[in-house]
Amino acid sequence: MKHFGIFCVVSVFICTFPNYSIAALVPGHIIITDGTARAVIDVNPVTGTQTMISSGGLFQHPAGIAIASDGSLVVTDRDAHAVFRVNPNGGAQTVITSGGLLADPANVAIAANGDLVVADTDAFGGPGGVIRINPITGVQTPVSQGGNFVVAFGLAISSTGQYYVGDRGPQAVGSDGLIIRVNPSTGAQSVVASGGLLWNPDHLVVTLSGDILEADHDAPDGSGSVIRINPNTGLQFVVSSHGFFSGGPTGIALEGDGNILVSDANAFDGNGGIIRVNPITGVQSVVSSGGFFINPSELVVVPEPGEGAIIVVAVTAFLKRRHRLQKFG
């Protein structure tokens, strides 16, 4: 089998991965950040058992998360204005980059060439934008800003390399969110979908078919939903709503069998947890709750090393209420 050093993150790709040089990650396990607990946590997808990977230290409000090809974890921190690398074998934290263009780095994805791609809600003077980061040197380069962005934070990369950004829009009453396509080379923006079911499109992931899945913490009536969006027509469909959702879906990812994982910071009497959603029926089941969770945020599924694998990373690093006063994730 031919092995390629490719990161396939925050969208769904079939890829081949080199064998991890860091052996702590277990294929199929869920890795999730918790901003309030200042932690990164491993979750067994079958038993729901939680194991602490890293906490405290440099973390102030860990948010977005991705897995590098060597098995290390890339974590954005909203309050530290930084991107960290975490060794899952022992939890050691190191700084990849900090400051500069980073004001509130919400989400991180990894491009096919290994560059880190970050959505920052407050960069460029407030409307936010997309920033590219060299994973070795930490050098930051602006990709896209202004234009349709109002509060840019959800981020996903398609199999064709296009960036998709979830933006909560002017945050007026009702559905005013947007999904924006960004050309990674030119930064040019085009609106894929707006309004409708998009109340607070915080978290995105792209499926094998190219559809966009979005975890919306307000739609349709404050409880939160998973929305499917056709990237060509902009048509929106509800995959699942209500049930265990409690107004706080804060991350979304896909498992290898196609099931959807959603983290909800408000579910289970406010303790938060991870919910599995059947992509066809919308039926929900509990994966894990309580334990180390205080405000569970973004999540990623560990792929199989050295094999064709599907890897998906949840795409946003936080929720903000309409007036952007309260942080989630």
N, C-alpha and C positions, 0 to 999 in steps of 0.2 A: 504494500500500500504506500502511495506517495503521501508524504506529510508536508503540510504547508504551515508556515507561521502566520496564521491569520486570526485576528480577533473578530468574532461575529457577535456583536453585542447590540442590544436594544432593538433588534429585529430578529426575525426567524430565518436562519440560513441552514443549509446542509453544508457542513464544512469538515475538513480534517484538521485535527489538532496535534501538535507535538506532544509527547509525553511530558507531564508536569515535572519540573525539577523540584517543586514543592509538593510533598505528598499528603498534605493534611486534608485536602478537599475530597469529599466522597461524592462520586457521580450520582446525580439525581437529588442530592440534598439541596435545601434552600438556604441561601445566605441573605440575611436581612439586616438593615440598619435600624437603629432606634435613636432618634435625636435627643430625646429627653433622658434616656438611659446612658447616652454617650457611648454607644456600644455597637458592635457588629456580632451577630448571633447566627449560629448554625442550627437549622431545624431539620429533623428527620421527617421526610414527607409521608411516611407510613405511620409512625408512632406519634409524631408531633413533638418528640423530645427535643428540648432546646439545650444547646451547649454554647457557652460564651467563647468567642474567638478573641475579641479585643475590646477593651473598655478604658475610659479615662484617658490618661496620657495627653496626647496632642488634640484629642477630640474635644470639640466644644458643641457642635451640633452636626454629627455625621448624617449624610443624606443620600445622594446618589451613589450607586455601586455598580462596578463592572469587574469581570474576571479577566486577567491578563493570561497570555498563553503559557506562562511559567507557573500559573496557579496562584500568583499573588493577587490581592484584591486592590482595586482602585476605588477610592472613596472621596467624594466631595464633602466639604464641611462648610455649611452656610455661614456660621458665625466666625470661624477662623479664616474665612475668605481664602481657602486653600484646597488643594487636592493632595491626598495622602496615598501612599502605598502601604498595605498591611500584609504582613507575612502570616498566613493562617496557621502556620505551625509555630505557635508561641505568641502571636498577636503583636509583634514588633511593628511600630508605626514609623514611617519616614516621610518627609515632605518631598513631593514631586515639584510643586510650584505653589506660590502664595502671593497675595497682593496683585499688583499690576492691574490688569483689566478685571480681575475677579472681585465682585462686590457681594454677590449672594449666589454662589455656584450651586444650582439646584440639582442638576442632572448630569450624568456622564455616560457617553457611549464610546465605543472604540471603532475607529474606521478600519477599512481593510488593510491600510498601510501601517496600522499600529498607532496612528495619532489618536490622542484623546480629544473628544468633542464634548464641550460643556455648554449647557444652557444656563444662563445667569439672568435672574429676574431684574436685577438692579444695575447691571452693567451699562456703560455708555450713558450715564446720567439719568437712569430711571426706567426707560421702557424695556431694558434688557436686550439680550442678543445671544448670538452663538459665537463661541471662542474655540479655536483649535490650539491644542497644547502638544508640544513635543514630549513624549514620555521619558526621554532620556535627559534632555537639557532643561525641560520645564519652560522653554520659550513659548510665549503666548502670541497668537495671531488672531485678529478679528476676522470673522467669516461673514456675519450679517448683523445689521443693527437698523433701528428706525423702521421705516416702511409701515408694515401692518402690525408690528409688535407694539403691544401695550404693556403686558406683563408676560414676557416669554419665559416658559420654564419646562413644559413637557418636551421630551426629545426622543426621537427614534430614527434609526437609519434603515432604509430599505435595501433589498438585495441588489438594486441598481445603484446604490450609493447615494440616493437622494436623502436629504434630511427632512424630517417632519417635526414641526414645533407646535405644541399645544399652548395656546394663549387664552387667558381668561377674559380678554377684551376689556371694555371700559368698566366692567364689574357693576353695571347697573342692575336693577331688579329684573330677574328673568334670565332667558337664555341669550347670552351675548358672547359666548366663547367662539374661538376660531381654531381651525387646524391649518397650518401654513406650511407649504412646501418651500424648501430652501435649496438652491443650487449650491453644492459644496465648493464649486470653483469660483463662481461669480458672486455668490451671496444673494442673487436675485430671488425675490419672494413671489409666491402666488398662493391665493387662498383656495384651499381644497374644500372646506366646508365651514359654515358659520351659522350661529343661531340654532334653531330647531331644538334638538335634544342636548346641545352643547351648552351646559350651564357653566361648568367649571372643568374644562378639559385639562386635567392636571397630568395624566399619566398615559403614555402611549406605548404600543408595541405593534410591530408589523408582522402579519402572518405569512406563511408560505405562499398563499394565494395573492398576497399583496394588500389585503384589507388591513385597515388600521383598527386596532382595539384600543378603546379609551376608558380609563377608570375615572368616572366623574363623581365627585363627592357630593354634589347637590341634586343632579337630575334623578328622577323627574320631579320629585316633590320634597327634596331635602334628605332623602334616605341614602342616595347614591346609587349608581348603576354602572354596568359595563355596556358600552356602546360600540357597535361595529359600524365603520365608515368605509364606503367605497371610495378609493383615492381618485378614481376617474370621474365619477358622477357627483360625489359628495353626499350621496344618499346615506341616511343614518338609520340604524335599527337597534332596538334594545335587545341585548343578549340576556341580561339578568338584572333584576332590581329587587329592592326590599329584602325579604329573607333575613339573613344575618347582617346585611349592610346596615350601618347606623350613622350615615352622614360623614363617614371618614375614610372612604377608600383612598389609600395613600401609596399604592404601588400595584403594578400589574406585570405578570410574566406568563410564559407558556411552558408547560411541561412537555417532555418528549412524546407523550401520547396525545398531545393537543389540548389537554385540559388547561383551563385558565386559573392562575393563582392571583388572588387579590388580597392585599393587606388593608385592614381597616383599623384606624387608630381609636375609633370610638366604640367599636363592637364589643360585645360580651361585657356589658356593664362598665364600659369605659376603660377596660384593661387592654383592649386591642387584640388583634389576632390575624391569622391567615385563613382565608376561605378559598376552597376549591370550587370552580364553576364549570359545569358541563357546557361546552361551546355550542351544542346543538339544542339541548333542552333548557339550559339556564339553571338547572337544579344546583343548589349550593350544599356544600358539606364542610365541616370544620376540620382544618388541618392542625392548628395549634393556637392556643390562647393562654393568657396569663403568663406565669413563669417570669422570665426576665423582661417581658414586654411592658413598657410604659406608654410609648408612642411609636409603635412599629411603623416603619416607613417603606423604603425601597427594597426590592428583593430580586435575586437572580438565582437561576437554577444551574447547578454545576453540571457541565457536559461530560461525556465520556472522553478521556484522553486517548489519543492515538486512533480514534475511530471516527466515522462519520457521526456527527452529533448535531443536535438542535440546541442552540443556546440563546436564551432570551434574558434581557435585563430590564427590570422595571425602570421606568423612565423619568419619573419625577422625584424630586427630593423633598417636596413639602406641599402642604396645602396652606393657602392663605384665605381668610374670610374676605368678604367683599371689600371691606375697608382696609385689608392687609394689616390688621393689628395682631392677629393670632397666628402663630406658627404651628404647622403640623408636619410630622416627619422630620 
